[in-house]
Structures are given as structure tokens and as C-alpha cells.
Amino acid sequence: MKIVMAVIKPFKLEEVRDALTTLGVHGLTVTEVKGYGRQKGHTEIYRGAEYAVSFLPKLKIEVAVPTELVDPVIDAITASARTGQIGDGKIFVTSLEKAVRIRTGETDGDAL
């Protein structure tokens, strides 16, 4: 089992969710986050004054999946979240040692 964590632009959430649903991914966690990458933020002009925006709003999506679904999930997220612009986001994959469904006590693959 693996955890796939993707940091994406907020307006791409519905497209990513739809793409994951078609793969059979039943649950995901979404968190509002702020950060920057290589672009180190940007400047905006509001009422004639220039402001530096250092941390850009993003969404972090976390999905626990069986190991065999990792590559299809990465492909689905990449295809649905891509705009071709700077700041499209990143995907990270980490190992998941154990999962337990609290309500039923199911473990590992059955808990997903």
C-alpha cells in the first residue's frame, strides 16, 4: 500500500476527483495549504499598490491506494491537474505500513 500526495491548484480539484473516481479510488483527503516552489510567489497590483505574494494557495490531496494502483493514480492526477503553467504542483508517493478502518476494525487493503 502507498500514500499518493498531490499538491495542486485549487480550481483543478473537481477534475482530479473525477479522474480518481473513474479509477475506483473511493476516498481522499483534501487540505488547504499554502506554499511556493521555484517561482517563489509573485507580485500583484491592488488599487495601484504592488504587493508581493510569497505563499500561493494550493490544495493537498492524499489518497491511500494498493501498490498496483500507484502508477494509474499518478497518471490520472497528472493528466487532470496539468495546465501547462508554472505552479501546477507536485506528486509524492510514500509507503503505507498499516491501515485500520475504525468502524469495523478491517485492516490494510480491506480498510481502503
VOTISE-899693 format. One record per residue (C-alpha): x, y, z. Coordinates in nm, 3 decimals. Last residue first. Example, Ala and Ser with C-alpha at 12.3 -4.5 7.8 and 13.67 -1.06 7.14 Angstrom:
BEGIN
- 1.367 | -0.106 | 0.714
- 1.230 | -0.450 | 0.780
This chain:
BEGIN
- -0.900 | 0.114 | 0.196
- -0.959 | -0.086 | 0.512
- -0.969 | -0.417 | 0.324
- -0.621 | -0.349 | 0.187
- -0.468 | -0.299 | 0.535
- -0.701 | -0.375 | 0.824
- -1.070 | -0.404 | 0.897
- -1.160 | -0.300 | 1.253
- -1.518 | -0.221 | 1.153
- -1.567 | 0.146 | 1.249
- -1.200 | 0.240 | 1.289
- -1.087 | 0.117 | 0.947
- -0.721 | 0.028 | 1.001
- -0.430 | 0.094 | 0.764
- -0.075 | -0.032 | 0.803
- 0.271 | 0.022 | 0.658
- 0.196 | 0.289 | 0.400
- 0.491 | 0.369 | 0.177
- 0.528 | 0.719 | 0.034
- 0.449 | 0.874 | -0.303
- 0.480 | 1.248 | -0.375
- 0.310 | 1.441 | -0.654
- 0.389 | 1.804 | -0.736
- 0.207 | 2.118 | -0.842
- 0.086 | 2.309 | -1.147
- 0.290 | 2.607 | -1.027
- 0.425 | 2.729 | -1.361
- 0.172 | 2.682 | -1.639
- 0.098 | 2.380 | -1.857
- -0.246 | 2.341 | -1.701
- -0.195 | 1.989 | -1.565
- -0.428 | 1.873 | -1.288
- -0.628 | 1.615 | -1.488
- -0.340 | 1.447 | -1.672
- -0.104 | 1.442 | -1.374
- -0.370 | 1.319 | -1.132
- -0.476 | 1.038 | -1.366
- -0.117 | 0.934 | -1.442
- -0.025 | 0.930 | -1.072
- -0.335 | 0.721 | -0.994
- -0.255 | 0.478 | -1.278
- 0.104 | 0.444 | -1.146
- 0.003 | 0.387 | -0.783
- -0.280 | 0.138 | -0.849
- -0.066 | -0.177 | -0.817
- 0.061 | -0.063 | -0.475
- -0.289 | -0.053 | -0.325
- -0.409 | 0.303 | -0.265
- -0.420 | 0.563 | 0.012
- -0.501 | 0.906 | -0.133
- -0.389 | 1.245 | -0.006
- -0.481 | 1.566 | -0.186
- -0.307 | 1.890 | -0.091
- -0.473 | 2.204 | -0.223
- -0.285 | 2.521 | -0.310
- -0.287 | 2.889 | -0.215
- 0.035 | 3.073 | -0.306
- 0.286 | 3.184 | -0.043
- 0.509 | 3.482 | -0.116
- 0.254 | 3.725 | -0.255
- 0.441 | 4.053 | -0.301
- 0.210 | 4.353 | -0.320
- 0.218 | 4.643 | -0.566
- -0.007 | 4.939 | -0.496
- -0.231 | 5.092 | -0.761
- -0.555 | 4.969 | -0.613
- -0.422 | 4.612 | -0.594
- -0.124 | 4.508 | -0.807
- 0.001 | 4.155 | -0.756
- 0.353 | 4.020 | -0.724
- 0.456 | 3.655 | -0.743
- 0.549 | 3.357 | -0.528
- 0.889 | 3.188 | -0.517
- 0.853 | 3.062 | -0.879
- 1.066 | 2.757 | -0.799
- 0.816 | 2.632 | -0.548
- 0.580 | 2.813 | -0.318
- 0.348 | 2.734 | -0.034
- -0.001 | 2.749 | 0.107
- -0.225 | 2.460 | 0.207
- -0.594 | 2.373 | 0.201
- -0.632 | 2.003 | 0.281
- -0.815 | 1.736 | 0.084
- -0.839 | 1.373 | 0.196
- -0.939 | 1.102 | -0.045
- -1.180 | 0.815 | -0.067
- -1.320 | 0.565 | -0.313
- -1.046 | 0.532 | -0.575
- -1.211 | 0.319 | -0.844
- -1.012 | 0.452 | -1.138
- -1.313 | 0.655 | -1.260
- -1.329 | 0.813 | -0.913
- -0.968 | 0.926 | -0.941
- -1.037 | 1.115 | -1.265
- -1.350 | 1.276 | -1.118
- -1.159 | 1.387 | -0.809
- -0.879 | 1.533 | -1.022
- -1.124 | 1.728 | -1.237
- -1.310 | 1.853 | -0.930
- -0.989 | 1.968 | -0.759
- -0.840 | 2.161 | -1.053
- -0.957 | 2.504 | -0.931
- -0.742 | 2.472 | -0.618
- -0.405 | 2.432 | -0.798
- -0.240 | 2.105 | -0.700
- -0.028 | 1.942 | -0.429
- -0.051 | 1.565 | -0.466
- 0.007 | 1.300 | -0.201
- -0.009 | 0.934 | -0.301
- 0.001 | 0.708 | 0.002
- 0.110 | 0.353 | -0.074
- 0.000 | 0.000 | 0.000
